[in-house]
Amino acid sequence: MLYRFTDDKGTFEAGGAHRFQWYVPLANPQGSILSSISPNLSGDIKRDNDHFLTVPASIEDLRSSPLCRREFFIRSGRSIYRLSQGEVRKQQTGVLYQRLFKQLGSLEAEILNFVPVDLAAEVMEITICNRGSRPVEITPTSFIPLYGRSERICATIVMSALF
């Protein structure tokens, strides 16, 4: 089965979601941020059809355009992991959020994307767990290509990491 519902609120889980060209909407109740995101972290972030922070994305862009990705890299020793690529072990999707689970060698990543109820911003929260027997040192790096089509769009990008 492609997916299974886990509650009566529309939450579902899917295995192997990276193989499919689906995406989910991300928005707050006011509609002040309207985003879309796919299992390979592609999509767009916009305020409306005239104000885009990132490149507007079509279904074809979700699969092929690197300009539509939210990129996050993790370096651990000699290995570099790119969270937009690789197999999604499990995807959990609910009303206006997406949570991905990926295995990265001895590291396990959980990636949550959502728009807070009271804030016009998309949040990406990444949790890394070391499942190996030895301590590891990681270096996180993130970037999102900005498009900024509108004279009134301003972008503040905040990245924080807790170790």
C-alpha positions as CSV (number, residue, x, y, z in Angstrom):
1,M,0.0,0.0,0.0
2,L,1.2,3.5,-0.9
3,Y,0.0,5.2,2.3
4,R,-2.0,4.5,5.4
5,F,-4.1,6.9,7.5
6,T,-2.9,7.0,11.2
7,D,-5.8,9.0,12.7
8,D,-9.2,10.6,11.9
9,K,-7.7,14.0,11.2
10,G,-6.2,13.2,7.8
11,T,-2.7,12.3,9.0
12,F,-1.0,9.6,6.9
13,E,2.3,7.8,6.6
14,A,4.0,6.6,3.4
15,G,7.1,4.6,2.7
16,G,9.3,5.3,-0.3
17,A,7.7,8.7,-0.8
18,H,10.7,10.1,-2.7
19,R,9.7,7.9,-5.7
20,F,6.5,9.9,-6.3
21,Q,5.9,13.4,-7.6
22,W,3.5,14.6,-4.9
23,Y,3.7,17.6,-2.7
24,V,1.8,19.0,0.2
25,P,0.7,22.6,0.9
26,L,2.1,24.5,3.9
27,A,0.1,27.6,5.1
28,N,-1.1,29.3,8.2
29,P,-4.8,30.0,8.9
30,Q,-4.4,33.6,7.7
31,G,-2.9,32.5,4.4
32,S,0.0,35.0,4.9
33,I,2.5,32.3,3.7
34,L,1.6,29.8,1.1
35,S,4.2,27.1,0.5
36,S,4.4,23.7,-1.1
37,I,6.9,20.9,-0.4
38,S,7.7,17.5,-1.7
39,P,9.6,14.6,-0.2
40,N,12.8,15.8,-1.9
41,L,12.4,19.2,-0.2
42,S,11.3,20.9,-3.5
43,G,8.5,23.4,-3.8
44,D,8.0,27.1,-3.4
45,I,7.4,29.7,-0.8
46,K,5.1,32.6,-1.6
47,R,2.7,35.2,0.0
48,D,0.3,35.1,-3.0
49,N,0.5,34.7,-6.8
50,D,2.3,38.0,-7.1
51,H,4.9,37.8,-4.2
52,F,7.4,34.9,-4.3
53,L,10.3,34.3,-2.0
54,T,11.6,31.3,-4.0
55,V,11.2,30.4,-7.7
56,P,7.5,29.5,-8.5
57,A,7.4,25.7,-8.9
58,S,5.3,23.6,-11.3
59,I,5.0,19.8,-10.9
60,E,7.9,19.3,-13.3
61,D,10.1,21.7,-11.3
62,L,9.5,19.7,-8.1
63,R,11.3,16.8,-9.7
64,S,14.0,18.4,-11.7
65,S,14.8,22.0,-10.8
66,P,17.6,22.6,-8.2
67,L,16.3,26.2,-7.9
68,C,13.2,24.9,-6.1
69,R,15.0,23.0,-3.4
70,R,15.5,23.7,0.3
71,E,19.0,22.3,0.6
72,F,20.5,21.1,3.8
73,F,23.9,19.3,4.0
74,I,25.4,17.5,7.0
75,R,29.1,16.7,7.1
76,S,30.2,13.9,9.4
77,G,33.8,12.9,9.1
78,R,34.5,12.3,5.4
79,S,30.8,11.8,4.5
80,I,28.6,14.5,3.3
81,Y,24.8,13.9,3.3
82,R,22.4,16.0,1.2
83,L,18.9,15.9,2.8
84,S,17.1,16.7,-0.5
85,Q,18.4,13.4,-2.0
86,G,18.3,9.8,-0.9
87,E,15.6,7.5,0.2
88,V,12.9,8.7,2.5
89,R,12.4,5.8,5.0
90,K,9.1,7.2,6.1
91,Q,7.0,10.3,5.5
92,Q,4.3,11.5,7.8
93,T,2.0,14.1,6.4
94,G,-0.8,15.9,8.3
95,V,-2.9,19.0,7.8
96,L,-0.3,21.6,6.5
97,Y,2.9,19.8,7.6
98,Q,5.4,17.3,6.4
99,R,7.8,15.1,8.4
100,L,10.4,13.0,6.7
101,F,12.6,10.3,8.2
102,K,15.9,9.4,6.5
103,Q,18.8,7.1,7.4
104,L,22.3,8.7,6.7
105,G,24.9,6.0,7.6
106,S,24.8,5.8,11.4
107,L,22.9,9.1,11.6
108,E,19.1,9.3,11.5
109,A,17.4,12.5,10.3
110,E,13.9,13.8,11.0
111,I,12.9,16.8,8.9
112,L,9.8,18.7,9.8
113,N,8.4,21.5,7.6
114,F,5.4,23.7,8.6
115,V,4.1,27.3,8.8
116,P,3.4,28.5,12.4
117,V,-0.1,29.6,13.2
118,D,0.9,33.1,14.2
119,L,3.9,33.8,11.9
120,A,4.4,34.5,8.2
121,A,7.3,32.1,7.8
122,E,8.0,28.5,6.9
123,V,10.0,26.6,9.5
124,M,12.3,23.6,8.8
125,E,13.3,21.8,11.9
126,I,15.9,19.1,11.5
127,T,16.7,16.6,14.3
128,I,19.8,14.4,13.9
129,C,20.3,11.3,16.0
130,N,23.5,9.3,16.2
131,R,22.6,5.6,16.1
132,G,26.2,4.4,16.0
133,S,28.4,3.3,18.9
134,R,31.0,6.1,18.5
135,P,30.5,9.9,19.0
136,V,30.4,11.9,15.8
137,E,31.0,15.6,15.0
138,I,28.7,17.1,12.4
139,T,28.7,20.4,10.5
140,P,25.3,21.5,9.2
141,T,25.1,23.8,6.2
142,S,21.9,25.1,4.6
143,F,20.9,27.3,1.7
144,I,17.7,28.2,-0.2
145,P,18.0,30.0,-3.6
146,L,16.0,33.2,-3.3
147,Y,13.9,34.6,-6.1
148,G,12.2,37.5,-4.4
149,R,9.8,38.7,-7.1
150,S,8.1,41.7,-5.7
151,E,9.4,45.1,-4.6
152,R,8.0,44.6,-1.1
153,I,9.3,41.1,-0.2
154,C,12.0,41.0,2.5
155,A,13.7,37.9,3.6
156,T,15.1,37.0,7.0
157,I,16.8,33.7,7.1
158,V,17.6,32.3,10.5
159,M,19.5,29.1,11.1
160,S,20.2,27.8,14.5
161,A,21.7,24.6,15.6
162,L,21.7,23.0,19.0
163,F,24.2,20.3,19.8
